[in-house]
Amino acid sequence: MAFACVLAALPSPGRAQDTADGALTVVRAAHLVDVRHRRVIDDVAVVIAGGEIRSIETGAGMPMGAEVIDLGEVTLLPGLIDVHTHLLHEYDREHGDDDANRILEIVEMRAADRALLGARNARDMLEAGFTTVRDLGNSGINNDVALRDAIDGGWVPGPRMFVSTRALSPVGGQFQELVEAAQPLVAREYVQVDGPEQARRAVRQAIHDGADWIKVIVNSDSLMLSPGEMEAIVDEAHRAGVQVAAHATHGDAAAMIAVQAGVDSIEHGYTISDDVLAVMARKHIALVPTDSPTAEHHRARIRRAVAAGIRIAIGSDAYYRADGLTRGQVAARIYPRYVAAGMSNMDVLRSATLLPGELLAPRHPIGTIEAGARADLIAVRGDPLEDIGALEDVAFVMKEGRTVVNRLTRP
Ligand SMILES: [Zn+2]
């Protein structure tokens, strides 16, 4: 709390440009995708004040005195939400595999380097149309909290961030074998828990450090957290009103332990079984598939998850450097994968906006264009219901009523 007060007292240039209280902005467009009701509204005007959507109008009528942004022949959508990012984390294939990169990142990057890398990625994500992200660890020690607060304070541009601080994990984090002298490095990136009491302590520490979510690596290699440890984590987090994201891969045991403990989302779940999906459906646990554009072999589970009625919230899990592409451009390329896996374009749009919005912010709506929701909007020139690739070329971005990108109209 003390830190938040300090931030508020410092200069925050972004705030000065916010929509003034009460001033009306109207965004007009030829089409709007109403993801909640699975329909398209034509010739539409979104009325915005104080960073929030006040109403959706059709036809010619316009409120008196409003600033009108007429985007013309485009489709408006809610701002994209990426629920699995690592903005303060970047690997380079030139350095080798995950393991080699993991060591280099810790020994060569200062906390300030990580934060500045995060600032670049945050700006790139926002400019690509992502107005909200959930950032799940690999940020050093609490550097994600600093980036979130810097964005909230208007110091740097970026999406609204929900952050986890360091991921909780079995001994060794996600490192492979490390010699004894190198093992203290693990704590730079992970909080290793041994036993339910340590698990509780780790959750309390994360929340004290500023975590909005708890990220748990349920399994890494052959090591796996126990049911007792997972139950302690979920119990402690939920008591504080904080949700839990569980990384679970390699078979079914880790995912089953996590869903039985009552986590809120399963990350990856590449080999998830119908048995686990049935528990997830019953407990309304989201699946965050994080499929890369080349993840052919995991495709079938998307179809099974849809059939089981699972809430799918799409996350990019992007963290490798890609020549010629920003982090945001990499993240925006994930959607065709889900159409190829059998989801309808409308379902993919919902899994990129509404469903992640419900997962992250059930009380103050995001990921939907409707009265009372945050004014997070994007516009694309193509028709995303015909070609989901339209999301790769976002021409207009508004976050909380403030225009961030406008490649469509002259000022
Ligand atoms: Zn990840």
Residues whose N, C-alpha, C, O or C-beta is under 5 A from the ligand:
A	BS01	ZN	D317
